[in-house]
Amino acid sequence: MKQIGRRVRPKDWEALTAGRFVYSSDLAPRGLLHGRILRSPHPHARIVRLDASAARRMPGVRAVITAADFPPGTTYPHEGAADREPLASAYVRFVGQEIAAVAAETLAQADAALGKIKVEYDLLDAPFTLAEAEAKGAPRLHKRSTDLPNIARRLLRTWGDIDAARAATTCTVEGSFWYPHQTHACMETNNTLARWEEAEQRLHLWSGTQGPALIIAELASVLGLKPDQIICHEAGVGGGFGSKSRISEHEAIAAALSRAARHPVLVSLTREEEFATTKTRHAWRMDVRLHADASGQLRALDGKLTVDNGAYVHSGFSVLSCGPKAYGTLYRPDALEVEALLVDTCKQPGGQFRGYGTTQAVYALECLIDKLAEQMGLDPIELRLRNANRPFTRTVQGACLQSARLAECLTQVRAAIDWDVKRASRRPGRGVGVACGVHASGTFGFPGANRGDSAIDISADGRVRLRFGGADAGTGQRTILAQIAAEELGIDAERIEVLSTETEDTPYDLGAWSSRGTYYSGNAARKAAVLAAERLKTLAARRLGNEPATLADGMVRAGNKAVSFAKLVSEAPEAAGGVLTTEASYIESDVEMLDPATGRGNLSATYSFAAHAVEVEVDTLTGRVRILDYVAAHDIGTAINPMLVEGQIAGGVVMGIGAALGEELIHEQGKLVNPAFVHYAMPRAADLPRIRPILIEGGDPKGPYGAKSVGELCITPPAPAISGGSATVLKGRGSGRDRSEGPRLCRKWNSPRG
């Protein structure tokens, strides 16, 4: 049976639905201790004195650690910024920053010990907003390489002949836009179980991570270990959405506590800690202008992007660079000139979040496309069609497109939402909106990021196992790779076991981030499976002769003869221990890292496009928005598993709807005031419309079986599509699209049921 294109249930479906899925917090090794973290109550202060002596004498306490337990000057190697310590030694810069930690026999004992740690602070002035941080004379949070106050990084991007592009312009629109802080809202809070083995001098880790390899690299740096001294073990991941793609800080604390206590230590964040102290989506202020000629062709885009970094850089440098990159990739402007600033504020840091900067930047662009269409008297879809990217072209930013089916996406959603009829009807309170998006299929952001490895084991008893070093954070990665291997080996995907994360037993893989899983892990799995199939055919030729052979149902067949995989492996001299192992490495050569001076480059081998359309109903007195219908067309090349693709699209749309209509982390004087689901306006099931995914297939020359990414792209179009649809209703009453730092269009949810 053909495996590519099958609607195969996720590998872990039975365990998930039966409640047997094992997360790191479910593990209870002998001698387990519980770790708790002392956090700063102040947004900005100097630590004058810290005394943990009383805590060490508390009942049940096995270890107390402070900054003194790390080598002096130890910082995380975040994008070369190196500005955050595992535990603060001299300064704290946001409410919730880690200062000390305790490991005790019970959580109650650990909490009691935290209460005995005495910290004396010298309070300092704190800039909380972008305006305060950029103001003349603002207190500086860090010593940065830039001369501007609190500017962690400044980018100037100029692509194309900007003067000539502006000269060809006949119509210009501009606007100011605000995209707020959003939290990942993973069902599983961050958890790490660490066990230090003194005799081995090795650290064992069970953590809900998307990227084991990146966790190991960062932990090795701050703990003074070699990467091969750290072993990540497989554990369930209850959602990541980017938050768990790199270190989340508690991992280093759990590891240091275990090393100090000589016992396994579990650090499990509370839901309040998850909201208030982990990394968020960066908030963006965008002041952008869009220029077009008389035919509606985009000639130039210029403006300024200001990104709220929070207190530490983490992934802020690369998130910042994604704004101009998105502007130079989604459509075909002749030129671009953008200034982008990353600004330090005394709030919890921003970090990796599904969409990774593209989501915020495209929000402003798509709102301006609507504004441009209105000013030029053009249909918003028609204007987008005139500027849609074409296959096998190079964008002004330097991206080399392979397949590009944005035009087909727009045509499909136009028909599905009944755009022309609903636009013409002008029914009171009703409106339709459309928006587009683009995303890479993996980013070549640093050496080694253009590689993925995989291994296939075929046992003498006929079992087949695929091994890869990444993780499945709920995307169905393990299932997709099983389908790919099964396609080449001629067996059902259900017959293939998949081992992930176990870093001692799995080959190189950078994990689930940057929408790389299907592309890199998938290409590697296919390559390994092809090689394994060829080895089986070679072994079978001794028995079956040299007739053309095929693989099906665990057998190699040639003419009217057949032999089982199990028989071949049991007789193969190279099958050590009764296992025939084939490993393969996929390295993408048609990518390049961005030029640091110009920002140009082709970070990905292929790019995915999408168009979403929405019908909304708006209460013109209150501004409350109700979504009636939602259609999402995605240029995905090939759907390896259509059910999983549709699930990713629906989930991303829900997150995008949340950002558009309710979700926002609200800080007062640096302290988060809504650190719980009850006060955080996420959409619930009753708030959501029917979401109709449309898969635009046709293959891509680079992806495995023609597949491209989908996981992050789907979160980008919802906010501008909803904003555009609402604006058609609220015209003359304030569209809610041009927004500075402040409240969104609508804070309260209205159920589709009324």
Summary of the structure (lengths in Angstrom):
residues: 754
radius of gyration: 26.7
end to end distance: 46.0
largest distance: 85.2
contacts: 2868
relative contact order: 0.13
helix: 30%
strand: 27%
